[in-house]
Amino acid sequence: MHGEPSPNALNRLGEKVVENYNNTSNKEPGGLCYETCYARVKQGGNGVGLSIPAWSDTSTFGIIWGSLIAQRGRKDVPEEYKGLGAAGAMV
């Protein structure tokens, strides 16, 4: 098991992601790591009533989340978010 529940209500999403991970038998689903991470966070968000932006390889959110350096829109991403991946996209 990973993670112990926290009394901090601000971390509901993180706790739900960990809970879902602990309860799944598919720990290594394969595919691209950023897509797997997004699917887990999206599922966790749904579980706690949070809206996670829809995935798109061309959206600023998707470019930051996946660190998609080859995407045309990459030049429009503020420098401070480039290379931050999922954590940067969630800010």
C-alpha positions as CSV (number, residue, x, y, z in Angstrom):
1,M,0.0,0.0,0.0
2,H,1.2,3.5,-0.8
3,G,0.3,6.6,1.2
4,E,-1.5,7.0,4.5
5,P,-4.7,9.1,4.6
6,S,-4.3,12.6,5.7
7,P,-6.8,14.7,7.7
8,N,-6.1,17.5,5.2
9,A,-9.2,18.0,3.1
10,L,-7.1,19.9,0.5
11,N,-5.5,16.7,-0.6
12,R,-8.7,14.8,-1.5
13,L,-7.5,14.4,-5.1
14,G,-4.1,13.0,-4.2
15,E,-5.6,10.6,-1.7
16,K,-8.2,9.4,-4.2
17,V,-5.5,8.8,-6.8
18,V,-3.5,6.7,-4.3
19,E,-6.6,4.9,-3.2
20,N,-7.5,4.0,-6.8
21,Y,-3.9,2.8,-7.4
22,N,-3.9,0.6,-4.3
23,N,-7.3,-0.9,-5.3
24,T,-6.4,-1.7,-8.9
25,S,-4.8,-5.0,-10.1
26,N,-3.4,-3.2,-13.2
27,K,-0.5,-1.3,-11.6
28,E,1.4,-1.1,-14.9
29,P,-1.1,-0.6,-17.7
30,G,1.5,0.2,-20.3
31,G,1.4,3.1,-22.8
32,L,2.9,6.5,-22.4
33,C,3.6,7.5,-18.8
34,Y,2.0,10.9,-19.1
35,E,-1.2,9.4,-20.5
36,T,-1.4,6.8,-17.7
37,C,-0.8,9.5,-15.1
38,Y,-3.5,11.7,-16.7
39,A,-6.0,8.8,-16.7
40,R,-5.3,8.1,-13.0
41,V,-5.7,11.8,-12.1
42,K,-8.9,12.1,-14.2
43,Q,-10.4,9.1,-12.5
44,G,-9.4,10.5,-9.1
45,G,-10.9,13.9,-10.0
46,N,-14.2,12.2,-11.0
47,G,-14.2,10.4,-7.7
48,V,-14.0,13.5,-5.6
49,G,-16.0,15.8,-7.8
50,L,-13.2,17.8,-9.3
51,S,-13.1,18.7,-13.0
52,I,-9.8,18.0,-14.7
53,P,-9.3,19.6,-18.1
54,A,-10.0,17.3,-21.1
55,W,-6.9,15.9,-22.8
56,S,-5.6,17.3,-26.0
57,D,-2.1,17.1,-27.4
58,T,-2.5,20.6,-28.8
59,S,-3.9,22.4,-25.7
60,T,-1.6,24.3,-23.4
61,F,-2.7,22.0,-20.6
62,G,-1.8,18.9,-22.6
63,I,1.5,20.3,-23.9
64,I,2.6,21.1,-20.3
65,W,1.2,17.9,-18.8
66,G,3.0,15.7,-21.4
67,S,6.1,17.9,-21.8
68,L,5.3,17.7,-25.5
69,I,8.3,19.5,-26.9
70,A,7.6,18.7,-30.5
71,Q,4.1,20.3,-30.5
72,R,3.7,23.6,-32.4
73,G,2.0,25.3,-29.5
74,R,5.0,24.7,-27.3
75,K,6.4,28.1,-28.1
76,D,3.3,29.7,-26.6
77,V,3.8,28.0,-23.2
78,P,5.3,30.4,-20.6
79,E,8.9,29.5,-19.9
80,E,8.3,28.8,-16.2
81,Y,5.9,25.9,-17.1
82,K,8.0,24.2,-19.7
83,G,9.2,20.8,-18.6
84,L,7.2,20.7,-15.4
85,G,4.8,17.9,-16.6
86,A,1.7,17.0,-14.7
87,A,2.6,19.1,-11.7
88,G,3.0,22.2,-13.8
89,A,-0.2,21.6,-15.7
90,M,-2.2,21.4,-12.5
91,V,-1.0,24.8,-11.1
